[in-house]
């Protein structure tokens, strides 16, 4: 068993090939902001699925709809599995690679404290988790490079999308 499997908040390392490629970017603002987001907010009782933060009504912007995806590298497909409601701190941590580029060291420290509180862990456990994750991502990249060198991968021209989960307003998506 993975020593970090009990963590509620984890870093979601989106593969480089799929950076910036989301179903949301292919939807109209009206569909996302007027239909899907309000539905997810209400369905989740305006509460973060990870840390259970529930802001007051004027601060609902602190809650983000997060796309849960799987990736088909061979065919260049982003598969939307589900939508989750998470607070901005949990969301920033899920996209930690990007977050590191845009936040100050003080803001990053606050996020790490959030991580340790949510996961009921020490800073040392957080550091071990980060180190293990970095090794895992490195190993995945090495596997991909070897696979490409062996000629088992074709060049992906366009990223495509598949909606596999029970997404609200799926018929409009």
PALUMGU-944750 format. One line per 3 residues: number of its first residue (from 1); their letters; for each residue x, y, z of N, C-alpha, C. Coordinates in Angstrom, 3 decimals, m for minus. Layout:
NUM = a = X Y Z X Y Z X Y Z ~ ... .
This chain:
1 = xxx = 0.849 m1.196 0.000 0.000 0.000 0.000 0.883 1.244 0.000 ~ 0.489 2.223 m0.759 1.208 3.486 m0.842 1.103 4.205 0.504 ~ 2.236 4.668 1.017 2.225 5.329 2.324 1.429 6.636 2.320 .
4 = xxx = 1.103 7.147 1.138 0.361 8.407 1.047 m1.069 8.202 0.545 ~ m1.527 6.988 0.464 m2.864 6.716 m0.076 m3.974 7.323 0.785 ~ m3.692 7.571 2.049 m4.702 8.152 2.937 m4.831 9.671 2.768 .
7 = xxx = m3.930 10.293 2.034 m4.002 11.743 1.833 m5.266 12.089 1.053 ~ m5.978 13.092 1.527 m7.168 13.585 0.815 m6.776 14.570 m0.284 ~ m5.767 15.384 0.003 m5.292 16.384 m0.953 m3.992 15.889 m1.551 .
10 = xxx = m3.973 15.807 m2.884 m2.782 15.340 m3.591 m2.513 16.245 m4.779 ~ m1.291 16.184 m5.240 m0.920 16.908 m6.450 m1.383 16.084 m7.645 ~ m2.058 16.750 m8.561 m2.549 16.101 m9.771 m1.640 16.547 m10.913 .
13 = xxx = m0.649 15.734 m11.240 0.342 16.108 m12.250 m0.203 15.835 m13.649 ~ m0.692 16.892 m14.296 m1.219 16.752 m15.650 m0.055 16.602 m16.626 ~ m0.100 15.593 m17.470 0.999 15.380 m18.426 1.184 16.577 m19.360 .
16 = xxx = 2.433 16.878 m19.668 2.786 18.037 m20.491 2.029 18.065 m21.816 ~ 1.890 16.924 m22.450 1.189 16.841 m23.735 m0.205 17.450 m23.667 ~ m0.827 17.390 m22.493 m2.214 17.832 m22.353 m2.358 19.170 m21.620 .
19 = xxx = m1.234 19.850 m21.315 m1.326 21.148 m20.644 m2.170 22.113 m21.460 ~ m3.068 22.803 m20.785 m3.916 23.788 m21.442 m5.042 23.202 m22.265 ~ m5.149 21.897 m22.282 m6.189 21.225 m23.067 m7.249 20.694 m22.116 .
22 = xxx = m8.393 21.362 m22.085 m9.481 20.943 m21.205 m10.804 21.033 m21.953 ~ m11.759 20.261 m21.494 m13.103 20.332 m22.061 m13.661 21.729 m21.848 ~ m13.413 22.292 m20.658 m13.965 23.606 m20.333 m13.594 24.667 m21.376 .
25 = xxx = m12.356 24.633 m21.848 m11.918 25.631 m22.829 m12.659 25.509 m24.150 ~ m13.368 24.406 m24.330 m14.121 24.185 m25.562 m15.619 24.424 m25.384 ~ m15.995 24.946 m24.228 m17.403 25.242 m23.950 m17.623 26.745 m23.957 .
28 = xxx = m18.859 27.145 m24.133 m19.173 28.567 m24.044 m19.153 28.982 m22.580 ~ m18.847 30.236 m22.329 m18.867 30.779 m20.970 m20.267 30.638 m20.369 ~ m21.282 30.829 m21.194 m22.660 30.725 m20.707 m22.951 29.319 m20.196 .
31 = xxx = m22.576 28.315 m20.964 m22.832 26.939 m20.540 m22.089 26.636 m19.246 ~ m20.815 27.039 m19.160 m20.017 26.733 m17.969 m20.494 27.545 m16.762 ~ m20.609 28.864 m16.919 m20.882 29.750 m15.771 m22.348 29.819 m15.366 .
34 = xxx = m23.253 29.620 m16.308 m24.684 29.762 m15.993 m25.386 28.429 m15.753 ~ m24.790 27.335 m16.206 m25.458 26.035 m16.044 m24.613 25.044 m15.244 ~ m23.423 24.713 m15.761 m22.622 23.652 m15.138 m22.128 24.059 m13.755 .
37 = xxx = m21.501 25.221 m13.637 m20.962 25.648 m12.335 m22.055 25.753 m11.270 ~ m23.173 26.446 m11.528 m24.217 26.506 m10.493 m24.743 25.118 m10.099 ~ m24.843 24.229 m11.080 m25.311 22.868 m10.790 m24.333 22.151 m9.846 .
40 = xxx = m23.036 22.251 m10.135 m22.012 21.594 m9.307 m21.956 22.227 m7.917 ~ m22.091 23.548 m7.833 m22.115 24.222 m6.524 m23.253 23.682 m5.658 ~ m24.451 23.668 m6.236 m25.626 23.220 m5.488 m25.533 21.732 m5.144 .
43 = xxx = m25.141 20.915 m6.117 m25.042 19.474 m5.924 m24.062 19.111 m4.800 ~ m23.034 19.948 m4.618 m22.014 19.702 m3.600 m22.199 20.562 m2.354 ~ m23.386 21.143 m2.219 m23.739 21.931 m1.035 m22.717 23.047 m0.754 .
46 = xxx = m22.160 23.630 m1.829 m21.251 24.767 m1.713 m20.075 24.475 m0.787 ~ m19.576 23.222 m0.856 m18.533 22.758 0.064 m17.421 22.066 m0.707 ~ m16.183 22.369 m0.353 m15.021 21.729 m0.968 m15.054 20.234 m0.679 .
49 = xxx = m14.929 19.432 m1.724 m14.959 17.977 m1.590 m13.746 17.440 m0.841 ~ m12.675 18.220 m0.769 m11.445 17.733 m0.137 m11.335 18.199 1.313 ~ m11.344 19.506 1.537 m11.092 20.020 2.898 m12.363 20.432 3.640 .
52 = xxx = m13.500 20.377 2.943 m14.816 20.701 3.510 m15.013 22.193 3.789 ~ m14.164 23.052 3.204 m14.349 24.495 3.341 m15.683 24.880 2.715 ~ m16.449 25.683 3.448 m17.732 26.158 2.936 m17.809 27.670 3.154 .
55 = xxx = m17.497 28.444 2.113 m17.520 29.906 2.257 m18.945 30.435 2.321 ~ m19.074 31.676 2.803 m20.399 32.295 2.770 m20.723 32.696 1.328 ~ m21.968 33.016 1.087 m22.470 33.205 m0.279 m21.675 34.218 m1.098 .
58 = xxx = m21.247 35.317 m0.497 m20.501 36.318 m1.277 m19.081 35.858 m1.628 ~ m18.654 34.725 m1.085 m17.316 34.204 m1.386 m17.343 32.863 m2.126 ~ m18.435 32.561 m2.790 m18.514 31.310 m3.550 m17.448 31.239 m4.641 .
61 = xxx = m16.895 32.392 m5.017 m15.824 32.382 m6.025 m14.591 31.622 m5.521 ~ m14.508 31.396 m4.203 m13.413 30.605 m3.630 m13.539 29.126 m3.994 ~ m14.697 28.733 m4.513 m14.923 27.344 m4.899 m14.768 27.197 m6.410 .
64 = xxx = m13.998 26.215 m6.815 m13.714 25.991 m8.234 m14.244 24.632 m8.670 ~ m14.696 24.575 m9.909 m15.095 23.294 m10.497 m13.838 22.715 m11.149 ~ m13.415 21.565 m10.654 m12.178 20.921 m11.106 m12.521 19.716 m11.972 .
67 = xxx = m11.901 19.660 m13.141 m12.125 18.550 m14.063 m11.238 17.358 m13.676 ~ m11.847 16.216 m13.528 m11.118 14.985 m13.247 m10.976 14.259 m14.577 ~ m9.721 14.051 m14.965 m9.448 13.558 m16.308 m8.539 12.330 m16.278 .
70 = xxx = m8.627 11.565 m17.356 m7.677 10.512 m17.673 m7.137 10.836 m19.056 ~ m5.979 10.246 m19.392 m5.321 10.621 m20.640 m4.970 9.387 m21.465 ~ m5.274 9.475 m22.738 m4.912 8.431 m23.697 m3.772 9.002 m24.531 .
73 = xxx = m2.544 8.611 m24.195 m1.365 9.141 m24.870 m1.273 8.666 m26.314 ~ m1.633 7.428 m26.554 m1.492 6.867 m27.903 m2.385 7.571 m28.912 ~ m3.571 8.000 m28.469 m4.525 8.621 m29.393 m4.729 10.114 m29.149 .
76 = xxx = m4.046 10.674 m28.142 m4.163 12.107 m27.858 m5.559 12.507 m27.416 ~ m6.106 11.779 m26.435 m7.468 12.053 m25.981 m7.479 12.391 m24.484 ~ m8.125 13.506 m24.152 m8.409 13.862 m22.768 m9.796 13.315 m22.463 .
79 = xxx = m9.880 12.461 m21.455 m11.159 11.853 m21.081 m11.663 12.511 m19.808 ~ m12.787 13.232 m19.903 m13.391 13.854 m18.736 m14.205 12.800 m17.997 ~ m13.778 12.502 m16.772 m14.391 11.450 m15.971 m15.435 12.021 m15.012 .
82 = xxx = m15.137 13.200 m14.442 m16.039 13.766 m13.439 m15.684 15.228 m13.217 ~ m16.546 15.915 m12.499 m16.301 17.283 m12.059 m16.395 17.293 m10.550 ~ m15.461 17.976 m9.911 m15.416 18.065 m8.461 m15.491 19.528 m8.058 .
85 = xxx = m16.040 19.799 m6.908 m16.045 21.151 m6.363 m14.968 21.210 m5.289 ~ m13.970 22.052 m5.515 m12.888 22.182 m4.544 m12.560 23.656 m4.322 ~ m12.036 23.960 m3.149 m11.701 25.355 m2.826 m10.444 25.775 m3.589 .
88 = xxx = m10.213 27.071 m3.641 m9.075 27.580 m4.402 m7.742 27.079 m3.856 ~ m7.629 26.846 m2.554 m6.377 26.328 m2.002 m6.137 24.887 m2.431 ~ m7.155 24.052 m2.335 m7.007 22.665 m2.787 m6.746 22.623 m4.283 .
91 = xxx = m7.408 23.489 m5.036 m7.220 23.523 m6.487 m5.801 23.954 m6.845 ~ m5.298 24.955 m6.146 m3.933 25.415 m6.398 m2.940 24.288 m6.116 ~ m3.218 23.493 m5.096 m2.314 22.402 m4.780 m2.411 21.287 m5.815 .
94 = xxx = m3.602 21.049 m6.319 m3.740 20.010 m7.340 m2.937 20.365 m8.589 ~ m2.824 21.644 m8.875 m2.049 22.109 m10.039 m0.744 22.745 m9.557 ~ m0.049 22.053 m8.676 1.092 22.618 m7.960 2.224 23.056 m8.880 .
97 = xxx = 2.454 22.333 m9.959 3.538 22.708 m10.871 3.319 24.121 m11.413 ~ 2.094 24.405 m11.847 1.764 25.749 m12.329 1.750 26.752 m11.184 ~ 1.191 26.334 m10.054 1.071 27.207 m8.888 2.435 27.729 m8.440 .
100 = xxx = 3.451 26.883 m8.493 4.798 27.287 m8.100 5.311 28.449 m8.946 ~ 4.849 28.530 m10.180 5.313 29.571 m11.091 4.664 30.926 m10.827 ~ 3.486 30.932 m10.206 2.730 32.178 m10.087 2.598 32.721 m8.666 .
103 = xxx = 2.873 31.902 m7.666 2.722 32.366 m6.285 4.056 32.768 m5.678 ~ 3.978 33.657 m4.709 5.173 34.060 m3.967 5.570 32.943 m3.000 ~ 6.796 32.964 m2.493 7.207 31.954 m1.504 6.295 31.935 m0.264 .
106 = xxx = 5.827 33.093 0.153 4.931 33.164 1.317 3.592 32.486 1.017 ~ 3.071 32.718 m0.192 1.811 32.083 m0.586 1.982 30.567 m0.688 ~ 3.122 30.131 m1.209 3.400 28.694 m1.290 3.478 28.078 0.107 .
109 = xxx = 4.105 28.786 1.030 4.185 28.294 2.409 2.785 28.115 2.997 ~ 1.885 29.059 2.723 0.505 28.942 3.226 m0.201 27.723 2.611 ~ 0.069 27.471 1.336 m0.522 26.296 0.684 0.004 25.003 1.301 .
112 = xxx = 1.272 24.972 1.616 1.858 23.774 2.230 1.245 23.544 3.607 ~ 1.011 24.607 4.344 0.339 24.485 5.651 m1.077 23.944 5.452 ~ m1.769 24.434 4.422 m3.111 23.919 4.099 m3.025 22.415 3.835 .
115 = xxx = m2.052 21.999 3.039 m1.845 20.590 2.713 m1.650 19.760 3.984 ~ m0.800 20.230 4.880 m0.527 19.454 6.099 m1.761 19.371 6.998 ~ m2.548 20.432 7.044 m3.778 20.397 7.860 m4.801 19.433 7.266 .
118 = xxx = m5.019 19.536 5.961 m6.012 18.696 5.289 m5.645 17.223 5.412 ~ m4.355 16.928 5.270 m3.899 15.538 5.294 m3.452 15.072 6.676 ~ m3.538 15.978 7.654 m3.138 15.647 9.018 m1.737 15.010 9.017 .
121 = xxx = m0.801 15.744 8.413 0.558 15.222 8.297 1.564 16.302 8.681 ~ 2.806 15.899 8.808 3.884 16.823 9.153 4.508 17.405 7.884 ~ 5.317 18.426 8.064 6.074 19.003 6.945 7.019 17.943 6.369 .
124 = xxx = 7.581 17.113 7.224 8.491 16.053 6.757 7.748 15.065 5.848 ~ 6.511 14.718 6.221 5.717 13.817 5.368 5.412 14.487 4.036 ~ 5.090 15.780 4.091 4.856 16.533 2.858 6.089 16.459 1.958 .
127 = xxx = 7.272 16.671 2.517 8.510 16.646 1.726 8.751 15.267 1.120 ~ 8.482 14.212 1.878 8.639 12.854 1.354 7.646 12.605 0.210 ~ 6.425 13.096 0.404 5.392 12.953 m0.640 5.842 13.645 m1.923 .
130 = xxx = 6.307 14.878 m1.815 6.773 15.637 m2.991 7.931 14.923 m3.683 ~ 8.862 14.417 m2.889 10.033 13.729 m3.449 9.595 12.465 m4.193 ~ 8.681 11.711 m3.597 8.194 10.492 m4.240 7.450 10.833 m5.529 .
133 = xxx = 6.632 11.869 m5.499 5.881 12.279 m6.684 6.826 12.717 m7.799 ~ 7.859 13.470 m7.449 8.818 13.920 m8.465 9.516 12.725 m9.113 ~ 9.872 11.720 m8.315 10.484 10.505 m8.864 9.516 9.803 m9.800 .
136 = xxx = 8.262 9.717 m9.400 7.245 9.032 m10.198 7.053 9.726 m11.545 ~ 6.956 11.046 m11.546 6.787 11.802 m12.793 8.017 11.626 m13.676 ~ 9.201 11.660 m13.070 10.438 11.464 m13.820 10.432 10.091 m14.494 .
139 = xxx = 10.044 9.049 m13.752 10.014 7.696 m14.303 9.002 7.581 m15.443 ~ 7.851 8.241 m15.320 6.858 8.221 m16.399 7.417 8.879 m17.652 ~ 8.140 9.992 m17.468 8.730 10.686 m18.613 9.788 9.823 m19.299 .
142 = xxx = 10.593 9.130 m18.505 11.608 8.232 m19.063 10.931 7.122 m19.873 ~ 9.876 6.521 m19.322 9.139 5.473 m20.039 8.613 5.987 m21.370 ~ 8.083 7.210 m21.381 7.537 7.793 m22.597 8.636 8.023 m23.634 .
145 = xxx = 9.800 8.505 m23.184 10.917 8.754 m24.093 11.390 7.438 m24.714 ~ 11.536 6.416 m23.891 11.960 5.098 m24.392 10.953 4.587 m25.416 ~ 9.680 4.721 m25.099 8.633 4.265 m26.002 8.711 5.007 m27.335 .
148 = xxx = 8.953 6.306 m27.292 9.060 7.087 m28.523 10.276 6.659 m29.325 ~ 11.390 6.394 m28.639 12.605 5.969 m29.333 12.429 4.611 m29.987 ~ 11.604 3.777 m29.388 11.352 2.460 m29.955 10.323 2.520 m31.080 .
151 = xxx = 9.781 3.716 m31.333 8.855 3.899 m32.442 7.449 3.390 m32.178 ~ 7.074 3.241 m30.927 5.739 2.718 m30.628 4.699 3.831 m30.517 ~ 5.137 5.062 m30.618 4.176 6.167 m30.518 4.153 6.946 m31.821 .
154 = xxx = 2.966 7.375 m32.169 2.837 8.237 m33.336 2.718 9.675 m32.848 ~ 3.063 10.604 m33.703 2.974 12.020 m33.332 1.501 12.437 m33.270 ~ 1.132 13.070 m32.178 m0.250 13.520 m31.991 m0.381 14.916 m32.602 .
157 = xxx = m1.241 15.060 m33.588 m1.452 16.347 m34.256 m2.451 17.215 m33.496 ~ m3.553 16.599 m33.046 m4.607 17.342 m32.370 m5.072 16.555 m31.145 ~ m5.311 17.289 m30.079 m5.866 16.669 m28.877 m7.377 16.624 m29.049 .
160 = xxx = m7.945 15.471 m28.722 m9.394 15.305 m28.781 m9.916 15.097 m27.362 ~ m11.233 15.160 m27.236 m11.865 15.053 m25.924 m12.967 14.005 m25.945 ~ m13.117 13.347 m24.805 m14.208 12.388 m24.631 m14.839 12.654 m23.274 .
163 = xxx = m16.147 12.646 m23.218 m16.873 12.825 m21.969 m17.348 11.446 m21.535 ~ m16.714 10.891 m20.516 m17.042 9.542 m20.075 m17.884 9.543 m18.808 ~ m17.759 10.585 m18.023 m18.470 10.633 m16.750 m19.888 11.139 m16.890 .
166 = xxx = m20.603 11.081 m15.780 m21.973 11.589 m15.710 m21.918 13.081 m15.416 ~ m21.656 13.852 m16.446 m21.445 15.294 m16.334 m22.773 16.018 m16.529 ~ m23.075 17.015 m15.675 m24.328 17.750 m15.877 m24.327 18.448 m17.245 .
169 = xxx = m25.487 18.431 m17.874 m25.685 19.055 m19.189 m24.789 18.406 m20.246 ~ m24.530 17.124 m20.071 m23.664 16.362 m20.990 m24.156 16.478 m22.427 ~ m25.467 16.519 m22.610 m26.022 16.630 m23.959 m25.644 17.957 m24.633 .
172 = xx = m25.378 19.001 m23.845 m24.982 20.296 m24.406 m23.473 20.403 m24.579 ~ m22.751 19.555 m23.867 m21.287 19.585 m23.931 m20.856 18.895 m25.205 .
